[in-house]
Amino acid sequence: MEENQKLDKVFSALSDSTRRSILVQLKKAPKTLMELADQYDMSFQGVSKHLKVLENAELLNKEKNGRQYICRHKAEMLTEAITWISHQHDFWSQNFDSLDQFLNKNDQSGK
Amino acid sequence: MTNPGNKVYLKRVFNAPVEKVFEALTNPKSITQWFGPKNSRTISAIVSLEVGGSYQFEVKTKNETTFFVEGKYIEISRPYRLVYTAEYRDLPGSPEMKSTITLELSQVLEGTELAFVQELEWIPDDIQSRSASWELMFDRMRDSLISHN
């Protein structure tokens, strides 16, 4: 999948507070589907849907352990998202460099 | 910085009066002369400077690809404060993401101080505070702020 599309999925997955909360839970420790469903006062299907979105965004891993699924947080894509924020910083920093030059240039042209 | 999570902060001092900096930030003719990251140029800027009004900047990169920065003005207090939304379209490597930018200008001895805050819509507070790479990023940001000031 293209990098852009991957990131879109991450951002869209993170736009929901339940899914963010699930990730925070999983960062502390891996959990089974059952454990998560209990915690969120939500139907099994409801939690399952959220997990699917997180899984598609590569923010978690689901592995089968006997009759249970265990969910684990996966850090890689989140790190990518954070990297993108630092790009934002560079983007604007460079913009202001040129604004600075522009303002100085205007000054010299004797306005 | 009480809640640095989903925000990008920058502070710069420009050697020009406040009104002039505000003009440079909002006048399309000025914008085309400075806006855009390194090795790129802004080929058009459309600005409707009123609350609820839109803007759109078209930027050409060194690879001759074009992307857009666009949004709406939310608050305008000339020449001290400007709040607007910002989105990128067709920017390689950029996800579809909304942000709100607040610019505050104030007069200082050396000219005008510009405080820039960009609030991104999606990064959850509870997650990045735990993230080591987030810490790293802020170190980097601090370094760059020091070197620029």
Interface residues (C-beta under 8 A of the other chain):
Chain A: E3 N4 L7 D8 V10 F11 L14 S15 S17 R20 S21 L23 V24 K27 A75 L78 T79 A81 I82 T83 W84 I85 S86 H87 Q88 H89 D90 F91 W92 S93 Q94 N95 F96 S98 L99 D100 Q101 F102 L103 N104 N106 D107
Chain B: N6 V8 L10 R12 F14 N15 A16 K20 V21 A24 L25 S30 Q33 W34 F35 G36 P37 K38 P92 G93 S94 P95 E96 M97 S99 L114 F116 Q118 L120 E121 W122 I123 P124 D126 I127 Q128 R130 S131 S133 W134 M137 R140 M141 S144 H148
